Amino acid sequence: MDLAIDGSTHPTRYWHTLANGRVQCDLCPRFCKLREGQRGLCFVRGRKDDRIVLTTYGRSSGFCIDPIEKKPLNHFYPGTPVLSFGTAGCNLACKFCQNWDISKSRQIDTLADQATPRALAQAAVAHGCRSVAFTYNDPVIFMEYAIDVARACHQHGIHTVAVTAGEICPEPRQELFRHIDAANVDFKAFTERFYRKICGSELQPVLDTLRYLRHETKVWIEVTTLLIPGENDSDEELDAMTRWVAGELGPEVPMHFTAFHPDYKMLDYPPTPPATLTRARNIARGNGVLYAYTGNVHDSAGGSTYCSACGEILIGRDWYVLDTWNLTAEGKCRNCGTVCAGHFEATPGTWGARRQPVGLGALSRLPDRT
């Protein structure tokens, strides 16, 4: 796409010049090869003055305080508020995108809000948030901004959360996730066919990212699969996927199976029946996944956390509201003493299901403060 790159730009590291004069972006496995003035498929990274630059540093499509369970993360400080934001663009081309108005935006007006990394961290502190989440679109494509925000957040004791599809090359993957405390990885399917046909991407880099996060970092990870009728919801695929998670990542990695609703370029598909989510959850549990959840539906049983040893309910959830808490201060089952995998405190948060938009215009004009 030939587009003039205007406005402020930010330098990036992962690119090199090819023999034919094009500049290749080496951030994600797309390896976009650009002429001067062109943007990559993600739209936010482009070639300017013979280098790859980020065009959306410090600019966002909006800020909102969400429950951490909405990311979804059920084992990372449950009940606490998380300051969430995204930018524009995406390095995938998912036909079912639920945030397509943000991720597929080609309008710079989408990025109406601005904030420095320090201002974002200060806002999280001021609003009592335990975490800041890079979400709505993938932080991979705005990693320089995400890393600077993460550094500022850690200086204030604020955790960082990445909601990502995991499509990133090995070297930038190491740099990005050094600054991330928890991640929900969008594990879209378990076939190359689905990734290529529906997402315009590849499965293998996602598997590589999941293995890397689980075995080479301290990042807490949970995975989410949006089940689309007739595309990725067969017993065979769910069996293979959940066996892979239990075997390659370990049984303690939570899996979320969420309901699709017709959107973007898949308006002719039916919504996911709740029974499909329950079936997926049962298959996962049968294959050894200790914490399997349903999402985007009202299902208290499927949204609650149970002890992996005695079956006692540990965290009861009604949508995003916690109504039961049977964990000790050490994160153990009060009934049998078995540890529940995750990051917990002595008492849960009380944010509930609220969604609170946050205006950061005033904060963005403040000077950076230590």
C-alpha positions in Angstrom: 0.0 0.0 0.0 1.6 3.3 -1.1 0.8 5.8 1.6 2.6 9.0 2.6 3.9 8.6 6.1 3.1 11.8 7.9 3.1 13.0 11.5 5.6 11.9 14.1 7.6 8.7 13.6 9.7 6.6 16.0 12.8 4.6 15.0 12.7 0.8 15.1 15.5 -1.8 15.1 14.2 -4.9 13.3 14.8 -4.4 9.5 17.4 -4.6 6.9 18.0 -3.4 3.3 17.7 -6.0 0.5 19.9 -6.2 -2.6 17.1 -4.8 -4.7 16.9 -1.7 -2.6 13.7 -2.5 -0.7 13.8 -2.5 3.1 12.5 -5.6 4.8 10.7 -5.4 8.2 12.0 -8.2 10.4 9.5 -7.8 13.3 7.0 -10.5 12.3 7.0 -13.5 9.9 5.3 -11.4 7.2 8.7 -9.8 6.3 7.1 -6.9 4.5 9.5 -5.6 1.8 8.9 -1.9 1.3 9.7 0.9 -1.1 10.1 4.4 0.2 6.8 5.7 1.6 5.1 2.3 1.8 3.5 0.9 4.9 3.5 -2.8 5.8 0.3 -4.8 6.1 0.1 -3.8 9.8 -0.3 -0.2 8.5 1.6 1.3 11.5 5.1 0.4 10.4 6.5 1.9 7.2 9.6 2.9 5.3 10.8 6.5 5.7 14.2 7.7 4.8 15.4 4.2 4.0 14.5 2.7 7.4 11.4 1.2 9.1 9.7 3.5 11.5 6.7 3.3 13.8 4.0 5.9 13.0 1.8 5.5 16.1 4.2 5.9 19.0 2.3 7.6 21.9 -1.1 7.5 20.2 -4.0 5.3 21.1 -7.5 4.5 20.0 -8.7 5.0 23.5 -8.1 4.1 27.2 -10.4 2.1 29.4 -10.3 0.4 32.8 -11.5 -3.2 32.5 -11.6 -6.2 34.8 -8.5 -8.3 34.4 -10.8 -11.3 33.6 -11.8 -9.6 30.4 -8.4 -10.0 28.8 -9.1 -12.9 29.6 -6.8 -13.7 32.5 -8.4 -15.7 35.3 -5.2 -16.6 37.3 -3.5 -13.2 37.4 -4.6 -11.1 40.3 -8.4 -11.9 40.0 -10.9 -9.1 40.4 -8.4 -6.3 39.9 -8.7 -3.4 37.4 -6.5 -3.1 34.4 -5.9 0.0 32.3 -6.3 -1.1 28.7 -5.4 0.5 25.5 -4.5 -0.2 21.9 -3.4 1.7 18.8 -4.5 1.0 15.2 -3.6 -1.7 12.7 -2.7 -5.4 12.9 -0.2 -7.8 11.3 -2.9 -10.5 10.8 -5.9 -10.4 8.5 -8.5 -12.3 10.5 -11.8 -12.4 8.7 -13.7 -12.7 12.0 -11.9 -9.9 13.8 -14.1 -8.7 16.7 -12.1 -5.4 17.0 -11.9 -4.7 13.2 -12.8 -1.0 13.6 -9.5 -0.6 15.5 -7.2 -3.3 14.1 -8.2 -2.7 10.5 -8.4 1.1 10.7 -6.6 3.0 8.0 -7.6 6.4 9.5 -5.2 8.2 11.7 -8.2 9.9 13.3 -8.8 6.6 15.1 -5.8 7.5 17.2 -7.5 10.3 19.0 -5.8 9.9 22.4 -2.2 10.6 23.2 -0.1 9.8 26.3 3.5 9.5 27.2 4.6 6.2 28.8 5.1 8.0 32.1 1.6 9.5 31.9 0.1 6.1 31.3 1.8 4.6 34.4 0.7 7.6 36.5 -2.8 7.2 35.3 -2.8 3.5 36.3 -1.6 4.5 39.8 -4.1 7.3 40.1 -7.0 4.9 39.2 -5.9 2.1 41.4 -5.1 -0.3 38.5 -2.8 -3.2 39.3 -1.9 -3.7 35.6 -1.7 -2.0 32.2 -2.8 -4.1 29.2 -1.7 -3.7 25.6 -4.9 -5.0 23.9 -7.6 -4.3 21.3 -4.9 -4.7 18.7 -1.6 -6.6 18.9 1.2 -4.9 20.9 3.7 -6.7 18.6 3.2 -4.0 16.0 3.7 -1.1 18.4 6.3 -2.9 20.6 8.6 0.2 21.0 5.8 2.1 22.6 4.7 -0.9 24.6 8.2 -1.5 25.9 8.6 2.1 27.0 5.1 2.0 28.7 6.1 -1.2 30.5 9.3 0.3 31.8 7.4 3.3 33.2 4.8 1.0 34.7 7.4 -1.2 36.4 8.9 1.9 38.0 5.6 2.5 39.7 5.0 -1.2 40.6 2.3 -1.7 37.9 2.2 -5.0 36.1 2.1 -5.3 32.3 -0.2 -7.6 30.2 0.1 -8.4 26.5 -2.9 -9.7 24.6 -1.3 -11.0 21.5 -1.6 -13.4 18.6 2.0 -14.4 19.0 3.0 -13.7 15.4 6.5 -12.3 16.0 10.1 -13.2 15.1 12.5 -14.7 17.7 14.8 -11.7 18.4 12.1 -9.1 18.9 10.0 -11.7 20.8 12.8 -11.9 23.4 13.0 -8.1 23.7 9.3 -7.5 24.0 8.5 -10.2 26.5 11.4 -9.2 28.8 9.0 -6.4 29.8 5.8 -8.3 30.1 4.4 -9.9 33.3 1.4 -11.8 31.9 0.1 -12.6 28.4 -3.0 -14.0 26.9 -2.1 -15.6 23.6 -4.8 -15.9 20.9 -4.5 -19.5 19.9 -6.8 -19.2 16.9 -6.8 -22.9 15.7 -4.6 -25.9 15.4 -4.4 -26.2 11.6 -2.3 -24.3 9.1 -5.4 -24.3 6.8 -7.3 -22.1 9.3 -4.4 -19.7 9.9 -3.8 -19.3 6.1 -7.4 -19.2 5.0 -9.0 -17.2 7.8 -6.2 -15.2 9.2 -3.7 -14.8 6.4 -0.9 -15.9 8.6 0.8 -19.1 9.9 0.4 -21.4 12.9 4.1 -22.3 13.5 5.2 -18.9 14.8 2.4 -19.0 17.4 3.5 -22.5 18.6 7.1 -21.2 18.8 5.9 -18.1 20.8 3.9 -20.3 23.2 6.8 -22.7 23.8 9.2 -19.7 24.3 6.9 -18.0 26.8 6.3 -21.2 28.8 9.8 -22.5 28.9 12.2 -19.6 28.6 10.4 -16.7 30.4 8.6 -16.0 33.7 5.6 -14.5 31.9 2.3 -15.9 33.2 0.4 -17.2 30.1 -3.2 -18.2 29.4 -4.5 -19.0 25.9 -7.8 -18.2 24.2 -9.5 -19.9 21.2 -12.5 -18.3 19.6 -14.6 -21.2 18.3 -16.1 -20.6 14.9 -18.8 -23.1 13.8 -17.5 -25.4 11.1 -14.0 -23.9 11.1 -12.0 -24.8 14.2 -14.6 -26.6 16.5 -14.4 -30.2 15.5 -13.7 -32.9 18.2 -10.6 -33.9 16.3 -9.1 -30.5 16.2 -10.0 -29.7 19.8 -8.5 -33.0 20.9 -5.2 -32.3 19.1 -5.0 -28.7 20.3 -5.7 -29.5 24.0 -3.3 -32.5 24.0 -0.6 -30.2 22.6 -1.2 -27.6 25.3 -1.1 -30.1 28.1 2.0 -31.9 26.7 4.0 -28.9 25.3 3.0 -26.1 27.7 1.9 -28.1 30.7 -1.5 -28.9 32.3 -1.4 -25.7 34.5 -1.7 -23.3 31.5 -5.3 -22.1 31.5 -7.3 -22.4 28.3 -10.3 -20.2 27.4 -12.9 -21.2 24.8 -14.9 -18.2 23.7 -18.0 -17.7 21.6 -17.9 -16.2 18.1 -20.5 -13.8 17.0 -20.9 -12.8 13.3 -18.6 -9.8 12.5 -16.4 -8.1 9.9 -16.1 -10.5 6.9 -17.8 -13.5 8.5 -21.4 -12.2 8.9 -22.8 -15.3 7.2 -21.6 -17.6 10.0 -23.9 -18.5 12.9 -22.9 -17.6 16.5 -21.2 -20.3 18.5 -23.7 -22.5 20.5 -22.9 -22.6 24.2 -22.9 -26.4 24.0 -19.8 -26.1 21.7 -17.9 -24.2 24.4 -18.9 -26.8 27.0 -17.8 -29.6 24.7 -14.4 -28.0 24.2 -13.9 -27.4 27.9 -14.7 -31.1 28.6 -12.3 -32.3 25.9 -9.6 -30.1 27.4 -10.2 -31.3 30.9 -10.2 -34.9 29.6 -6.8 -34.4 28.1 -5.3 -33.1 31.3 -5.8 -29.3 31.1 -6.4 -28.4 34.7 -8.0 -25.0 34.1 -10.4 -24.8 31.2 -13.0 -22.0 30.8 -15.8 -20.9 28.6 -16.2 -17.2 27.6 -18.5 -14.7 25.9 -21.5 -16.6 27.4 -23.2 -16.6 30.7 -21.9 -19.8 32.2 -20.9 -19.6 35.9 -19.7 -23.2 36.0 -17.6 -22.7 32.9 -16.2 -19.5 34.1 -15.2 -20.6 37.6 -11.9 -22.0 38.9 -11.8 -25.4 40.6 -9.2 -27.2 42.7 -7.3 -29.6 40.5 -7.1 -32.1 43.3 -10.3 -32.1 45.3 -12.7 -30.3 42.9 -13.6 -27.6 45.4 -14.6 -24.3 43.8 -11.8 -21.9 44.3 -13.0 -18.8 42.5 -16.6 -18.5 41.6 -17.4 -16.1 38.7 -20.7 -14.7 37.4 -19.5 -13.0 34.2 -16.7 -10.8 35.6 -18.0 -10.6 39.1 -16.3 -12.9 41.7 -18.8 -14.4 44.1 -16.7 -17.1 45.8 -13.1 -17.1 47.0 -11.6 -20.2 48.6 -7.9 -19.5 48.2 -5.5 -18.9 51.1 -3.0 -16.1 51.1 -0.5 -18.5 49.5 -2.8 -19.4 46.7 -3.8 -22.8 48.1 -7.2 -24.5 48.2 -8.7 -24.0 51.6 -10.2 -27.5 51.5 -7.1 -29.6 50.7 -4.1 -27.3 50.5 -3.3 -27.9 46.8 -1.6 -24.9 45.1 -3.6 -23.2 42.3 -1.3 -22.1 39.5 -1.2 -18.4 39.0 -0.6 -15.1 40.7 -2.9 -14.4 43.7 -3.2 -12.2 46.7 -4.7 -12.8 50.1 -8.0 -11.3 49.0 -9.4 -10.8 45.5 -10.0 -7.5 43.9 -13.4 -6.0 43.9 -13.5 -4.2 40.5 -16.3 -6.4 39.2 -17.7 -6.0 35.7 -17.3 -2.3 35.3 -15.9 -0.8 32.2 -14.7 2.8 32.7 -13.3 4.9 29.9 -10.4 7.1 30.9 -9.5 10.4 29.3 -5.7 11.0 29.4 -5.6 14.3 27.5 -4.6 16.3 30.5 -2.1 13.7 31.7 -0.5 13.5 28.2 0.5 17.2 28.5 2.2 16.8 31.9 6.0 16.7 32.0 7.4 13.2 32.8 8.0 12.8 36.5 9.9 10.2 38.4 
